[in-house]
Amino acid sequence: MEQNGDGKPKKPIIFDGMALPPFPPLVKDAKERFEEIRDLPCREDDVLLVIYPKSGTHWVWEIVCMLLKKKAEYMKETKDFFFLEAIPDMSVVHNLASPRPLNTHVPYRWLPKQHIENGGKIVHVLRNPKDVAVSMCHHFNNTREFGEPLDFKTFYEKFFMGPVQLFGGWFSYEKEFEEAEAKDTGSAIFTLHYESLKKNPIQETKKLAKFLNVDVNDELIAEIVDKCSFKKLKEANDTMKDIIKIIPEEMKHEGKDKEIMSKLYRKGEIGDWKNHFTVALNEHFDAMFNEEMKDSKIQVQYE
């Protein structure tokens, strides 16, 4: 296990039964930051993207920003400038122009109370958990936030399906969101399926625009879909984005921050899990899914 500067193995932050990445505000005081998020003063036109890690946040955030601006132009900033648990100072949020495209990975119970009370719009993306696991493994092996790189089987057993999982784990996160959506009488929550957006981007982007009450023509929808293709988003991230540094300090000192950010967009494919899950791992996951989600109506697209 890779060591910290004090010689101790790296460990995730644990708060409210969740493992959390070592973003500076969470390292400093996770409870304080989560409470700041929950108590955040909100505006009626705020749009909040609430998405489990490695489920398409960067991609959908860029689409949302273009729809809100009614222009197929990239934001100069990355979504990390609007990332509630990672931005250095929450006061930055107060100075952002409306409508604010905020984003977070925190589970539903920690979302800004005022946003929910306002009936504020929430965009949620659901990605199949097998691809989430693979993407997450590559991400943490790249950033080394939790120590030395691990083979997929070890990562799956130790972190993805371990006793304390990232943001409480995919099962709990999605079931909590499903329950909230069932009680959402005001149609404030819109759930996109990652796989549907990949297969039918025009159709799904139109649905998203309708949810956001944005009147855009077919030509602009097509332009936004083109600009937000995986290849073009990756190029934009590598060449024109201002990068906020939310990666571990030691990686900055080693000059690896830009290298890490350049790997932010890895594949963005559907079904890459087939290249990583063994038959035994797949059988284990399917059994866990069937047990955990037996009372859920969530439909997962694995390919």
ROVO-528073 format. One record per residue (C-alpha): residue in one letter; x, y, z. Coordinates in pm, whole numbers, plus 50000, padded with zeros to 5 digits. Example, Ala and Ser with C-alpha at 12.3 -4.5 7.8 and 13.67 -1.06 7.14 Angstrom:
<lopas>
A512304955050780S513674989450714
</lopas>
This chain:
<lopas>
M500005000050000E501345034249906Q502285056050200N501355091150303G504035115350412D503665103250770G504405067550664K500845055050713P498845038450435K496375060450252K492795055950365P489575071250239I487775096450457I484835080450636F481745101150710D478085091250758G478895055550660M480465066650331A483995065050195L484915098650044P487705109849808P490445131749960F489245165149825P490815192350043P487515204650199L486605168750291V490065161950432K489795193450641D486285186450776A483895164150583K481015170450823E481365208050787R481385206550406F478395183050388E476455206150619E477465235950405I476035217850103R472825208750284D472385244650409L473405261550082P471235292049997C469665284049662R468005303149381E464845291949208D466605287948872D469535267249004V470065234448823L471655207049032L473335176948873V473335148549127I475195118748989Y477065088849134P480815090449053K481975078448711S478485080248563G478875108348310T478885139948521H481375159248303W479525149847985V476005158248101W477135189648283E478535203547958I475285195447776V473255212548050C475475243548035M475055246447658L471295242347684L471025268747954K473115293247747K471365282847423K474795281747262A476935252347152E479975267247326Y482145250747588M482385265347934K485905278547989E485815262648333T485455225648400K482525213048604D484905211748902F484505249348947F480855241649031F481555209149221L480095214549569E482205190149771A485495199549606I485585237249554P487975253149804D485515279349931M481735276549915S481445314449895V482505311049530V479075296149459H477315327349584N479055348749320L478145327049021A475755341248765S472315325748728P471265300348628R473935281448822P474785246448689L475905231349020N476975195349055T477615170349332H478045133449411V476495135449759P473485112849818Y469985127249810R469695131450189W472555156750183L471285178349896P470575215249964K467335216350159Q466305249550008H466725236149654I464375207449731E461905230449906N462005253949604G461185225049373G464515232349206K465475211548906I467655180848965V469315162048681H470275126448770V472235102248551L472045064948601R474825043548451N475095005948467P477094997648781K479444973048613D480815000248384V480855023948683A483084999448871V485524996348580S485695033948524M486175040148895C489005015048916H490875031948630H490215066248782F491635058049124N494555039148975N495285070948779T494935095849066R496205071949338E493885089349581F493495056949777G497045044049733E498865022249486P497095009049172L495034977549217D493994950448974F490284951048899K489374920849111T491074935549419F489484969749361Y486064954149315E486294933949635K488034959949851F486424992549739F483474989249504M481814961449702G483764966150025P482344972350373V482505010450333Q481855021449975L482345054249789F479465077749871G477695048450036G477875025849730W475935024149405F473065003249543S472265026049838Y472795057649634E470445047649354K467765032949583E467715065049787F467325084949467E464595061749341E462655067149664A463025104949632E461885104149271A458805083949365K457825111849606D458625139249354T455115151649276G456405183649117S458515166648849A461645183348982I463855152948916F464875141348569T466755108548536L468825102148226H470235068048145Y473885070948042E473415043247785S470315059447630L472185092247593K475035074047417K472705055147181N470155082747111P471835116047193I469485138046989Q466345123347140E467665123547500T469065158947471K465655170947351K464075155047659L466625172447880A465945206047713K462215201547770F462815193748138L464955225148173N462235245748001V464715256147735D463305263647391V465945253147137N465645242646773D466775209846620E469835226146464L471175237546802I470415203646958A472475187146682E475335212046738I475325205447113V475325167847060D478265171246821K480255194047054C479585170247344S480735138947166F483365120047365K486185128747125K485425165947111L484875169247485K488215152547548E489925176347304A488295206247475N489355193747817D492955189247699T493295222247514M491005249747643K489755242647993D490905260948304I491625232648546I490845235548915K493275214449114I491335190349332I493775161549309P496165150849586E498915175449674E501715150149619M500595145249259K500875182749203H504395183049344E505325154749108G503975174948813K501325148948734D498265171048770K497915178548397E498615142348311I495815131348543M493345156448404S494205145948048K493115110648141L489795122348279Y488065110747961R489145074547923K486735055447694G483155065447769E481965032547625I479025010147705G479884974447803D483584978347881W482834957848193K482944926647975N486694931947939H487234932448318F484644910748493T485524874048516V482694848948508A482984845248886L482954882848950N480004887248717E478044859848892H478854875549229F477714909749115D474494896748960A473644878449281M474314909949487F472274931149246N469324907549260E469364908249639E470004945449687M467574956949417K464804931149467D462304958049566S463544983449310K462034992048974I465315006048839Q466074993048491V469784989748413Q471164988648060Y474304967048049E474924970547677
</lopas>
